[in-house]
Amino acid sequence: MSTRRLRSEDYNDYSSTDVTPEGSPPAGINGFARPESYQRFGESNGTTWYQTLIHLLKGNIGTGLLGLPLALKNAGILLGPLSLLVMGVVAVHCMSILVKCAHHFCYRFQKQFLDYGGAVMYGLESTPISWLRTHAVWGRRVVGLFLILTQLGFCCVYFVFLADNLRQVVSSANSTTTDCQSNRTVTLMPTMDSRLYMLSLLPFVVLLSFIQNLKVLSIFSMLANVAMLISLVVIYQYIVRVLPLENKMKNPRQFPLILYVGMTIVTILYISLGVLGYLRFGAAIQASITLNLPNCWLYQAVKLLFSFGIFFTYAVQFYVPAEIIIPPLVARVSERWGWLVNLLLRVVLVSITCALAILIPRLDLVISLVGSVSSSALALIFPPLLEIATYYTEGMHPLLIAKDVLISLFGFVGFVVGTYEALVELASPAAVINGTSTSGQ
């Protein structure tokens, strides 16, 4: 990626849309703009529907999926799956709201593309409240901040996940057997601290972060998807084969369809793995279900394969905060030094995620904290409020406004309660033992 491109004033627009002057107007508050009227930002030809679906799946399937059985243990076998289903439906609805509002403003202001922050900024400028119109630019800044916190938080989770699984594989290498039928899980032998594993991974992750092209990233995303799919198939066959019978459970223009298909797949995976994993391991379930797998060569290979997928997922998650933070800073230096500053900033950002992971080397707490603090705001709180800001002056049904307010309040409650619980547990002296997860012992 050239320095010239980095200096583009609109370069920090990430999730974007495109509209042509001859494009038809959007379908208002009841639907999307005409699909042919927008194009994905980042490449002149855009990414294909297949590449977009890969990125969507890659951005939503990660270590959190493997931690769902533990969440089901805490929520209960009845409330847990129902909550996951409701959250899946609400999350997809909020995503569609965000895309719809972005398309609306693209047509209204004849913009080529709009990112999340841009849509919020224009939404605030459309409100009847003068103070919000005056400070609309802060909408972009707040969204950018939460995007950075969310994506870098996920990157911290990946460091902890990789360290936990590699540590377990290495510590049990001498006792690994060919007997994959046993229900006995891995017993850890003394090995180096998990934080040292994170430091060992740092140089490789830094090199991975130098990849700055979405088309190239889609290749690694595909490899990661294959690796994680194989791992999930093996994990599913293990937890189902041992369950009682009665417990078994059954191009950007296409983006709305891709969104619904992709998130349907994600929701199904979340609910099924969460329920089956909890039914299989019960109270013994750990922060990641991979840590519950038997001590044999097949499941050790699964841990390594899933870790391989998570490793490349880091680059996809890192792309968003890098595109928000780096271009404005690179623009401040001469073109001669722009490429060097770009790479140095990537090294610094990756090192920060590694350092934060070292400070909180407990997988379940990191996932909970990241999800509560920032993901709830981006996924549940902001999109409904954006819809109200966008369409209020054009006339909205009171029931639609009530629906948006309820979703935002629901997200805010999750934000407050989730963050409080995570911080309380983090402050507990038992939160970290010997530099690794208490749940991983």
C-alpha positions in Angstrom: 0.0 0.0 0.0 1.6 3.2 -1.2 2.1 6.3 0.9 0.1 8.2 -1.6 -2.9 6.1 -0.9 -2.4 6.4 2.8 -2.7 10.2 2.4 -6.1 10.0 0.9 -8.4 12.1 3.0 -11.2 9.5 2.9 -8.9 6.5 3.5 -10.0 5.9 7.0 -13.5 4.9 5.8 -13.7 1.2 6.4 -17.1 -0.4 6.1 -18.3 1.6 3.2 -20.8 1.9 0.4 -20.8 3.5 -3.0 -23.6 5.3 -4.9 -23.6 6.7 -8.4 -25.5 9.9 -9.4 -27.8 7.8 -11.5 -28.5 5.3 -8.7 -32.0 5.0 -7.4 -32.9 6.4 -4.0 -32.9 4.1 -1.0 -36.1 2.4 0.0 -36.5 4.6 3.1 -36.8 3.2 6.6 -38.3 -0.1 5.4 -35.5 -1.4 3.2 -32.0 -1.1 1.7 -30.9 1.1 -1.1 -30.9 -0.6 -4.6 -28.1 -3.2 -4.3 -26.4 -2.1 -7.5 -26.0 1.4 -6.1 -23.1 0.7 -3.8 -19.7 -0.8 -3.9 -17.3 -2.0 -1.2 -14.5 0.3 -0.3 -10.8 -0.6 -0.5 -10.3 -2.0 -4.0 -11.2 -0.6 -7.4 -13.1 -3.7 -8.3 -14.3 -4.5 -4.8 -14.2 -7.9 -3.1 -16.3 -10.7 -4.4 -19.4 -12.0 -2.6 -17.4 -15.1 -1.6 -14.5 -13.0 -0.2 -17.0 -10.7 1.6 -18.7 -13.8 3.1 -15.3 -15.1 4.2 -14.5 -11.8 6.0 -17.9 -11.8 7.6 -17.6 -15.3 9.0 -14.0 -14.7 10.0 -15.0 -11.5 11.9 -17.7 -13.3 13.8 -16.3 -16.8 14.4 -13.3 -17.0 16.7 -12.4 -17.7 20.3 -15.7 -16.5 21.6 -17.4 -19.5 19.9 -15.2 -21.9 21.9 -16.1 -20.1 25.1 -19.8 -20.5 24.7 -20.2 -23.8 26.6 -18.8 -22.0 29.7 -21.4 -19.2 29.1 -24.1 -21.8 28.8 -22.9 -23.2 32.2 -23.4 -19.8 33.8 -26.7 -18.9 32.0 -28.4 -22.3 32.2 -29.3 -24.9 29.6 -32.7 -23.3 28.9 -32.0 -19.6 29.2 -28.6 -19.8 27.5 -29.7 -21.1 24.0 -32.8 -18.8 24.0 -30.6 -15.8 24.9 -28.2 -16.7 22.1 -31.0 -16.9 19.6 -32.5 -13.6 20.6 -29.0 -11.9 20.6 -28.4 -13.3 17.1 -31.6 -11.9 15.7 -31.2 -8.5 17.4 -27.5 -8.3 16.2 -28.4 -9.1 12.6 -31.2 -6.5 12.8 -28.8 -3.9 14.1 -26.3 -4.7 11.3 -29.0 -4.2 8.7 -30.0 -0.9 10.3 -26.4 0.3 10.0 -26.1 -0.7 6.4 -29.5 0.9 5.5 -28.6 4.2 7.2 -25.2 4.3 5.4 -26.9 3.8 2.0 -29.5 6.5 2.8 -26.8 9.1 3.5 -24.7 8.0 0.5 -27.7 8.8 -1.8 -28.8 11.9 0.1 -25.3 13.5 0.0 -24.0 11.9 -3.1 -21.1 10.3 -1.2 -19.1 7.5 -2.8 -18.9 5.6 0.5 -19.5 6.0 4.2 -18.1 4.1 7.2 -19.7 3.5 10.5 -18.5 6.8 12.0 -19.5 8.8 9.0 -23.0 7.4 9.1 -23.3 8.4 12.8 -22.0 11.8 12.1 -24.5 12.5 9.3 -27.2 11.0 11.5 -26.5 13.5 14.2 -26.5 16.3 11.7 -30.0 15.2 10.7 -31.5 15.5 14.1 -33.7 18.4 15.2 -31.5 19.0 18.3 -29.1 21.9 17.5 -26.5 20.8 20.1 -26.2 17.4 18.5 -25.9 18.9 15.0 -23.2 21.2 16.3 -21.2 18.4 17.8 -21.9 15.8 15.1 -18.2 15.2 14.4 -17.9 13.6 17.8 -20.2 10.9 16.6 -17.5 9.8 14.2 -14.8 10.1 16.9 -16.8 8.1 19.5 -17.5 5.3 17.0 -13.8 5.2 16.0 -12.8 4.9 19.6 -15.1 2.0 20.3 -14.1 0.3 17.0 -10.4 0.5 18.1 -11.2 -0.8 21.6 -13.3 -3.6 20.2 -10.9 -4.8 17.5 -7.7 -4.5 19.5 -9.6 -6.2 22.4 -10.3 -9.1 20.1 -6.6 -9.2 19.2 -5.7 -9.4 22.9 -8.1 -12.4 23.2 -6.2 -14.1 20.4 -2.9 -13.7 22.1 -4.3 -15.3 25.3 -6.0 -18.1 23.3 -2.9 -19.0 21.3 -0.8 -19.0 24.5 -3.2 -21.2 26.5 -3.5 -23.8 23.7 0.1 -23.9 22.8 1.1 -24.1 26.4 -1.2 -27.1 26.9 0.0 -28.9 23.8 3.6 -28.4 24.8 3.1 -29.3 28.5 1.3 -32.6 27.6 3.5 -33.6 24.7 5.3 -36.4 26.6 2.0 -37.9 27.7 0.1 -37.7 24.4 -1.4 -41.1 23.4 -3.2 -42.6 20.4 -6.2 -43.4 22.6 -8.8 -40.8 21.6 -11.7 -42.7 23.2 -10.8 -41.8 26.7 -12.8 -39.1 28.5 -9.7 -38.1 30.3 -8.6 -34.6 29.4 -5.2 -33.1 29.4 -3.2 -32.9 32.7 -0.7 -30.1 32.4 2.9 -30.7 33.3 5.3 -27.9 34.4 6.2 -25.6 31.5 7.1 -22.0 30.9 4.7 -19.2 31.8 1.9 -18.5 29.3 3.1 -14.9 29.1 6.4 -16.1 27.7 4.4 -17.9 25.0 2.7 -14.6 24.1 6.1 -12.9 23.8 7.3 -15.8 21.6 4.3 -15.2 19.3 4.8 -11.4 19.1 7.4 -11.3 16.2 5.2 -13.6 14.0 2.0 -11.6 14.7 3.9 -8.4 13.9 4.9 -9.8 10.5 1.3 -10.8 9.8 0.1 -7.3 10.6 2.2 -5.9 7.8 -0.4 -7.3 5.3 -2.5 -4.3 4.4 -4.6 -5.5 1.5 -8.1 -7.0 2.0 -7.8 -9.2 -1.1 -4.6 -10.7 0.2 -6.1 -11.1 3.7 -9.1 -13.0 2.1 -6.6 -15.7 1.1 -5.4 -16.1 4.6 -9.0 -15.9 5.9 -9.9 -18.8 3.6 -7.0 -20.8 5.0 -8.1 -19.9 8.5 -11.7 -20.9 7.8 -10.6 -24.3 6.5 -8.5 -24.9 9.5 -11.2 -23.8 11.9 -13.9 -25.7 10.1 -11.9 -28.9 10.3 -11.2 -28.3 14.0 -14.9 -27.6 14.6 -16.0 -30.8 12.8 -13.6 -32.9 15.0 -14.8 -31.1 18.2 -18.4 -31.6 17.2 -17.9 -35.3 16.5 -16.2 -35.8 19.9 -18.8 -34.0 22.1 -21.8 -35.6 20.2 -20.3 -39.2 20.1 -20.3 -39.4 23.7 -23.7 -37.7 24.5 -26.8 -39.7 25.3 -29.2 -40.0 22.3 -31.9 -37.7 23.8 -29.3 -34.9 24.2 -28.2 -34.7 20.5 -29.3 -31.6 18.7 -29.9 -31.2 15.2 -20.3 -8.7 -4.5 -21.3 -5.9 -2.2 -24.7 -5.7 -4.1 -25.4 -9.0 -2.4 -24.3 -7.8 1.0 -27.7 -7.9 2.6 -28.1 -11.5 1.5 -24.5 -12.3 2.6 -25.2 -10.6 6.0 -28.3 -12.8 6.7 -26.7 -16.0 5.4 -23.4 -15.4 7.2 -25.0 -14.4 10.5 -27.4 -17.3 10.3 -24.5 -19.7 10.1 -22.8 -17.9 13.0 -25.9 -18.1 15.2 -26.4 -21.8 14.5 -22.7 -22.5 15.3 -22.9 -20.5 18.5 -26.1 -22.2 19.8 -25.2 -25.7 18.8 -21.6 -25.7 20.1 -22.6 -23.9 23.3 -25.3 -26.4 24.1 -23.5 -29.6 23.0 -20.3 -28.5 24.7 -22.0 -27.8 28.0 -24.0 -31.1 27.9 -20.8 -33.0 27.2 -18.5 -31.5 29.8 -20.9 -30.0 32.4 -19.4 -28.2 35.3 -15.9 -29.1 34.2 -16.1 -26.9 31.1 -13.2 -24.5 30.7 -12.8 -21.0 29.2 -12.2 -22.6 25.8 -13.6 -26.0 24.9 -10.3 -27.0 23.3 -8.8 -27.1 26.7 -11.3 -29.9 27.6 -10.3 -32.2 24.7 -8.6 -35.6 25.5 -4.8 -36.0 25.6 -4.4 -37.8 22.2 -2.7 -36.9 19.0 -5.9 -36.1 17.1 -7.2 -33.5 19.5 -3.7 -32.0 20.1 -3.7 -31.5 16.3 -7.1 -29.9 16.6 -5.8 -27.3 19.1 -2.9 -26.5 16.8 -5.1 -26.3 13.7 -7.6 -24.0 15.4 -4.7 -21.9 16.7 -3.5 -21.6 13.1 -6.9 -20.3 12.1 -7.0 -17.8 15.0 -3.5 -16.6 14.2 -4.6 -15.5 10.7 -7.9 -14.1 12.1 -5.7 -11.6 14.0 -4.8 -9.9 10.7 -8.5 -9.4 9.8 -9.4 -8.0 13.2 -6.3 -5.8 13.2 -7.2 -4.3 9.8 -10.0 -2.0 11.2 -8.1 -0.2 14.0 -5.0 0.1 11.8 -7.0 1.9 9.1 -8.5 4.3 11.6 -5.3 5.1 13.6 -2.4 4.9 11.1 -3.3 7.0 8.0 -3.8 10.3 9.8 -0.5 9.9 11.6 1.3 8.8 8.4 0.0 12.0 6.7 1.9 14.1 9.2 5.3 13.0 8.0 7.0 13.3 4.6 6.2 10.9 1.9 9.8 9.6 2.0 9.3 8.3 5.6 5.6 7.4 5.3 6.2 3.6 4.7 8.5 3.4 7.7 6.2 5.2 10.1 3.4 3.0 8.8 5.3 -0.2 9.7 6.5 1.1 13.0 3.0 2.1 14.1 1.8 -1.5 13.3 4.6 -2.9 15.4 3.5 -0.6 18.3 -0.2 -1.5 18.0 0.5 -5.2 17.9 2.9 -4.9 20.9 0.2 -3.1 22.9 -2.3 -5.9 22.3 0.4 -8.4 23.4 1.2 -6.3 26.6 -2.5 -6.1 27.5 -2.9 -9.8 27.1 0.0 -10.4 29.3 -1.5 -8.2 32.0 -4.8 -10.1 31.9 -3.9 -13.7 30.8 -7.4 -15.1 31.5 -9.3 -15.9 28.4 -12.9 -15.8 29.7 -12.4 -12.4 31.5 -10.8 -10.8 28.4 -13.7 -12.0 26.2 -16.3 -10.8 28.7 -14.6 -7.4 29.2 -14.2 -6.7 25.5 -17.7 -7.7 24.7 -19.2 -5.7 27.5 -17.2 -2.5 27.1 -17.2 -2.0 23.4 -19.0 -4.6 21.4 -22.3 -4.0 23.1 -22.1 -0.3 22.2 -21.2 -0.9 18.5 -23.6 -3.8 18.0 -26.6 -2.9 20.1 -26.6 0.7 21.4 -25.5 2.9 18.4 -27.4 1.4 15.4 -30.9 1.8 16.8 -30.1 5.4 17.9 -28.7 6.0 14.4 -31.9 4.9 12.8 -33.9 7.4 15.0 -31.5 10.2 14.2 -31.6 9.4 10.5 -35.3 9.1 9.9 -37.0 11.0 12.8 -37.4 14.2 10.8 -38.8 12.2 7.9 -41.5 10.6 10.0 -41.2 7.5 12.1 -43.9 5.3 13.6 -44.0 5.5 17.4 -43.6 1.7 17.6 -40.5 1.8 15.5 -39.0 4.5 17.8 -40.0 2.4 20.8 -38.3 -0.7 19.3 -35.1 1.2 18.7 -35.1 2.7 22.3 -35.7 -0.8 23.8 -32.8 -2.3 21.9 -30.5 0.5 22.9 -31.5 0.2 26.6 -31.0 -3.6 26.4 -27.5 -3.0 25.0 -26.8 -0.4 27.7 -27.8 -2.7 30.5 -25.5 -5.4 29.1 -22.8 -2.8 28.9 -23.1 -1.8 32.5 -23.7 -5.2 34.1 -21.2 -7.1 32.0 -18.4 -4.5 32.5 -19.1 -4.4 36.3 -19.0 -8.2 36.7 -15.9 -8.5 34.6 -14.1 -5.8 36.6 -15.1 -7.3 39.9 -13.8 -10.7 38.9 -10.7 -9.2 37.5 -10.0 -7.5 40.8 -10.4 -10.8 42.6 -7.1 -12.2 43.9 -8.0 -15.6 42.4 -8.4 -14.1 38.9 -4.9 -15.0 37.8 -2.8 -17.9 39.1 0.8 -18.4 38.0 0.3 -16.1 35.0 -2.3 -18.1 33.2 -6.0 -18.9 33.3 -7.4 -20.4 36.5 -9.8 -22.2 34.2 -6.9 -23.6 32.3 -5.4 -25.5 35.2 
